[in-house]
Amino acid sequence: MNRRKFIQNTALTGAGIATGVSAISCKEANTTSTKASNTATTLSKPNYISISTWDTESANTASGELLAKGKPALDAIIDGVAVEEANEENTTVGIGATPDREGNVTLDACVMSPDGDYGAVVAVENIVHVAALARKVMEDTPHVIMASKGAEEFAYTQGFKKQKLLTPASEKAWKEWLKTSNYQPAINVENHDTIGMLAMDTSGEIAGVCTTSGLGYKMKGRVGDSPIIGSGLFVDNEVGAAVATGMGEEVLKTVGSFLVVELMRNGMSPQKACEEAIHRIVKKGDRYKDFQVAYIAMNKNGETGSYAIHDGFTMMKYQDGKSENIKSDYFNKS
Ligand code: GLY
């Protein structure tokens, strides 16, 4: 059994050498890297690579193993995030997710393909695999975003099953929340949040996906950054891709993922681009102390980066048979 390692991201120093390693679990991986930082792991271009937000090892490994078999990036990431969408224990995506304040679980998702296509669904109920549904919108409709009941009805025409998303556990937690009805999104939700996943396949093509239930106990009808092109996710196959997690309102106001990709287009490393996108948020004032935002990114060379406002954010990386959980550097060191 391999011990999964947290690899301290040393990007700010530019040193490219691991500075901290601590084992946190004993899940299987083909091999486990023990050094190499977030920005310097790619001394040569990887054959394929999948990265995802948070400690989503099963999902990211599923994607990585499909890439290893030569599957296209888009197929790999949709199947990858499906692992967590179906995981009832994960309270931020798919079945078992935290509902809005009226007890409705509503999901948002989007995908972007290597050819720059985009599809999204917002505020969808009763469908678990909304990332796959977003792909259907992209590929099988003349539209790019479908919402709510229309998206749900479209799902049934495409063979998706109707499933109750509010589980006994999420219902119990919601009823407990109702006792105070205090809306204060946690900075890091159980070390999970939106799942964003980016992959480059063996042909060098990049695709991305984002799937979430949004902020727990949000107002009915609230939509965050995750399904919105350029905010929650952006892919430009000539440059790279970025995906966001955390307080969607702040990502939306800075069009964060598009910003990261454009900074990479202008020569920044994925790491520096993620840092700059976070700085655009925190420089607005002290409110950042109360919320988390994080970005992960990759460029066309398979180099990656991640950065968050607060401590606690991690990124999974599966590259050429190796799975790593990379502890992200962060802004708020006070
Ligand atoms: N980033 C997820 C949301 O704000 O909905």
Residues whose N, C-alpha, C, O or C-beta is under 5 A from the ligand:
A	BS01	LIG	T194 T212 G214 L215 G224 D225 S226 T245 G246 M247 G248 E249
